[in-house]
Amino acid sequence: MGREWKSERKEKEKEIPLLQSQMALLDKAYNSSDSSSIRDQLTAFISDFAEQHDCVVTEIPEKAFYASSQLNIQTNKFVVRGKYHQLLRLLDAVESNYNYTAKVVSVKYYSLKDLQTKQTNLYLAMITQSFRQHEPENKTP
């Protein structure tokens, strides 16, 4: 039993550098110039992707912010129009590049007919959330 515990501990210790690098990514994202830096990064990334892949960001991202004494939660909604494969690539790119700073929590594909052009357009509505835990304050007696 003692050997199994030591083996498990060594395995967990190997994960420490990866966890530290993930924490550094989070700190960098949250400690940028202001609290909306993650939203700004996502907006820039999605806009650049859309421009390069013949998609259109159709709604300026909505932002909802919740704060408690222990946790801040930032929710952003993005709506992009494009072809299915391009929208799927965008979703994959966001999930891959922002995996530790902004989780994709909801995705909805839907189509709307444009009455002026009489074409049906495909849309991707994507909601992301970012969480930040407050550091406990050191109270000295």
C-alpha positions as CSV (number, residue, x, y, z in Angstrom):
1,M,0.0,0.0,0.0
2,G,2.9,2.4,0.8
3,R,4.5,1.8,-2.6
4,E,1.2,2.5,-4.4
5,W,0.9,5.8,-2.6
6,K,4.4,6.8,-3.5
7,S,3.9,5.9,-7.1
8,E,0.7,7.9,-7.3
9,R,2.5,10.9,-5.7
10,K,5.3,10.7,-8.2
11,E,2.8,10.7,-11.0
12,K,1.0,13.7,-9.6
13,E,4.3,15.5,-9.1
14,K,5.0,15.1,-12.8
15,E,1.8,17.1,-13.5
16,I,2.9,20.1,-11.5
17,P,4.9,21.9,-14.3
18,L,1.9,21.6,-16.7
19,L,-0.5,23.0,-14.0
20,Q,1.9,25.8,-13.3
21,S,2.1,26.8,-16.9
22,Q,-1.7,26.7,-17.2
23,M,-1.9,28.9,-14.1
24,A,0.6,31.3,-15.6
25,L,-1.6,31.6,-18.7
26,L,-4.6,32.4,-16.6
27,D,-2.7,35.0,-14.6
28,K,-1.4,36.6,-17.8
29,A,-4.9,36.8,-19.2
30,Y,-6.5,38.2,-16.1
31,N,-3.8,40.5,-15.1
32,S,-3.7,42.4,-18.4
33,S,-4.6,46.0,-18.4
34,D,-8.2,45.6,-17.4
35,S,-10.9,43.1,-16.5
36,S,-12.3,43.0,-20.0
37,S,-9.0,41.8,-21.5
38,I,-10.2,38.2,-22.1
39,R,-13.3,39.6,-23.8
40,D,-11.1,41.9,-25.9
41,Q,-8.8,39.0,-26.8
42,L,-11.6,36.8,-27.8
43,T,-13.3,39.5,-29.9
44,A,-10.0,40.2,-31.7
45,F,-9.4,36.5,-32.3
46,I,-12.9,35.8,-33.6
47,S,-12.9,39.0,-35.8
48,D,-9.6,38.1,-37.3
49,F,-10.7,34.5,-37.9
50,A,-13.9,35.7,-39.5
51,E,-12.2,38.1,-41.8
52,Q,-9.7,35.4,-43.0
53,H,-12.3,32.7,-43.5
54,D,-15.2,34.5,-45.2
55,C,-17.3,34.8,-42.1
56,V,-19.0,37.8,-40.6
57,V,-19.4,38.7,-36.9
58,T,-23.0,39.8,-36.8
59,E,-23.4,40.9,-33.2
60,I,-21.0,42.9,-31.0
61,P,-20.3,40.6,-28.1
62,E,-22.6,41.0,-25.1
63,K,-20.9,40.9,-21.8
64,A,-22.3,39.8,-18.5
65,F,-20.2,40.0,-15.3
66,Y,-21.0,38.4,-12.0
67,A,-18.8,39.0,-8.9
68,S,-19.0,37.6,-5.5
69,S,-16.6,37.7,-2.6
70,Q,-14.8,34.6,-3.8
71,L,-15.3,34.5,-7.6
72,N,-15.7,36.6,-10.7
73,I,-17.5,35.2,-13.7
74,Q,-17.5,36.9,-17.1
75,T,-19.9,35.6,-19.8
76,N,-19.6,36.7,-23.5
77,K,-21.9,35.9,-26.4
78,F,-20.6,35.9,-30.0
79,V,-22.7,35.5,-33.1
80,V,-21.0,34.7,-36.4
81,R,-22.4,34.1,-39.9
82,G,-20.7,31.8,-42.4
83,K,-20.5,28.4,-43.9
84,Y,-20.8,25.3,-41.7
85,H,-17.2,24.1,-42.0
86,Q,-15.8,27.6,-41.4
87,L,-18.0,28.1,-38.3
88,L,-16.9,24.6,-37.0
89,R,-13.2,25.6,-37.5
90,L,-13.8,28.8,-35.6
91,L,-15.4,26.9,-32.7
92,D,-12.5,24.5,-32.7
93,A,-10.0,27.3,-32.8
94,V,-11.6,29.1,-29.9
95,E,-11.8,25.9,-27.8
96,S,-8.1,25.1,-28.6
97,N,-6.6,28.6,-28.1
98,Y,-8.7,29.7,-25.1
99,N,-9.1,26.4,-23.4
100,Y,-7.8,27.6,-20.0
101,T,-9.0,31.2,-20.1
102,A,-12.5,31.1,-21.6
103,K,-14.6,27.9,-21.7
104,V,-17.1,27.5,-24.4
105,V,-20.3,26.7,-22.4
106,S,-23.0,26.8,-25.1
107,V,-23.1,26.6,-28.9
108,K,-26.1,26.9,-31.2
109,Y,-26.2,26.7,-35.0
110,Y,-29.3,28.2,-36.6
111,S,-30.3,29.5,-40.0
112,L,-32.3,32.6,-41.0
113,K,-33.6,33.6,-44.4
114,D,-32.5,37.0,-45.6
115,L,-35.6,38.5,-47.2
116,Q,-33.7,41.0,-49.2
117,T,-31.3,38.5,-50.8
118,K,-33.7,35.5,-50.5
119,Q,-30.7,33.4,-49.2
120,T,-30.7,31.3,-46.1
121,N,-27.7,32.1,-43.9
122,L,-26.1,29.9,-41.2
123,Y,-25.2,31.4,-37.8
124,L,-23.1,30.2,-34.9
125,A,-24.1,31.6,-31.5
126,M,-21.3,30.8,-29.0
127,I,-21.3,31.6,-25.3
128,T,-18.0,31.6,-23.3
129,Q,-17.3,32.0,-19.6
130,S,-14.2,33.0,-17.8
131,F,-13.8,32.4,-14.1
132,R,-11.4,34.0,-11.7
133,Q,-11.1,33.1,-8.1
134,H,-10.2,35.9,-5.7
135,E,-7.0,35.5,-3.8
136,P,-7.6,35.0,0.0
137,E,-6.5,38.1,1.9
138,N,-3.6,37.5,4.3
139,K,-4.8,38.8,7.7
140,T,-2.1,39.2,10.2
141,P,-3.0,39.6,13.9
